[in-house]
Amino acid sequence: MNESADGRADLSSLRTVADYQFGTGTGEALFPPEESLSIKRTTSGRPQQVHSENGRIVSFGVDGRFTLGLEGGRRLLDVLEHPAYRVVVDDESEPFVRDEKNVFSKFVLEAGEEIRPGDEVLVVHERGELLAVGTAQLDAEAIADFETGMAVNVREGVPEGG
């Protein structure tokens, strides 16, 4: 990323959005000051995607919120206290989630209590390993209570061994 004043201002703004969306400190975790990041922009110049050398961290939606890439999911997994923004599944669901199939409520073991419909979430194995990132379709209470229905619309899965 270029180190212009605009680039630093972008990162500061992106960190603020992350702290608002995921909690204090997540902005620094997603966009560390010492890392060189690439910001893809719309034709109007608004930040659209942020990449590191390891892949896409986030996309910046027109609603002002982030959608997570796998790299962003990995970074959040390291800094968020369990079970924040996590939907936990077991061995039975693991291969399907890795293959980018959606997560259904009856297969969820645990969900972070702050989760609301539309939130970006990490789908993790009960061992703590990141399996996918996606968008919650239900709140945490409904995920825990429902025996049917989609809990998470999976956007991107971590390939086996990935």
N, C-alpha and C positions, 0 to 999 in steps of 0.2 A: 504494500500500500504506500502511496506517496505520503510523505510526512508534512504535507502542507497544513496550514491552519485549518482548511476545510476538512482534511482527513482527520485531524485530531478532534475537531468539533463533531464530526460524524461519529467517531468512536465514543466520545463522551455522551452523545445523545443515545446511541445504541446501548451503551451500558445502563443509562437511566431507564430505558424501556425494559431491558432485561431485569433490572432490580424491581421494577414495578410488577412485571408479569410473573416472575419466579421467586422473588424475595431478595433482600439485601445481600450483596456480595456476589450474586450470580453474574452481574455485568462484567466484573473483573475476571471471573472464571471463563466466561464465554469469549471475551475480547481482552486478553492480557496486554498490558501496555508494551511489554518487551517483544511481542510477537509481530511479525510482518504479516498482515492480513490483506486479502484482496477484496475490494468492494465493487461489485457489479452494480451499475446504475441504470435507472430508466432513462428514456430519452430526455426527460425533464431534469435529470440530475439527481433524483431522489434515490437513496440507497435501496437496492432491491435484494441482493444476496451478498452474504459475507462468507468467504472461503478461507481456509488455511491450507497449508501444504497437505494436510491429512483429509481434506474434503470439505463439503458444505457444512457450515456451522448453523446458519439460519437463513431463511428468506424473510423479508420484511413485507408483511401484507398491507394492502390498502386500508385495512381496518386499524393499522397502527400496532399490530401485535406480530410476534414472530411465529413462524412455523419452523420446527426443528429439523435439522439434518442429523445424520448419525453422529457426526463429529460434535455437534452441539449437544446431543444426547449423552455422549461419553463425558463431555465436560461437566454437564449438570449432575450426572451420576456421581461424580467425584466430590461435588461440593454440597449437594442437597442432603439433609439428614433423612434417613429412611423413616417413613415411607413417602416423604413429600414428593408429589407429582409422579408417583410410581403406581403402576398397575402390575401386580405380581401374579405370575402364572407358574404352573409346574411342568414336569416332563411331558405330560400328555399334550399340552398346547405348544410346547417349544418349537417343534418342526414346522407347524403351521404358521406361527408368528414370524419365524425367520423367513418363511416363504411369502411374507407380506399378506397373509390372510388376517382378517379382522378378529378381534378378541371378543368373545361372547361372555356375558355376565356369569353364567353358571360355571365357567372355568377359572374365574378370578379368585385367588386366595386372599388378597389384600389390596386395598386402594387407599392412597393418601386422602385424608379427610377433607382437605381443601379443594379437591377436584370438583369442577363444575363442567356442565356440558360446554364444549367448544375449547376447553383448555388443552394445551399441548402437554402430552404425558410421555413418560418413559415406560415401555413394557419390559419388565425384568423377570428373570427366572428367580425362583425362591432362593437360589444360591447367591443372588445379587448381580448376576451377569446381565448386561443390556442385550435385549433381543430385538427391539424395534422402537421406533418413535411413531407417534400418531396423535390423533385428536380424540379426546373423550367425547362420547355421545350421551353419557348420563353423568349425574353427580355421584360422588363416592357412596352415599347412602343407598341410592338406587342400584349401583353396581353390586353392592354387598347383598341387597335384598332380592333382586330379581333373579329368577331362574331361566328367563329367556331374554332375548334382546341383545343388541350389540353394545358392548361397553367401550370399545376403542376402534376407530377407523384407522387401521395401520397404514402409514404412508411409506415407510422404508424399513426393511428388516436387515438385521446383521446376518450375513451368510455364515453357515457352519464353519467354524474355525476362523471367523473374521473378526 
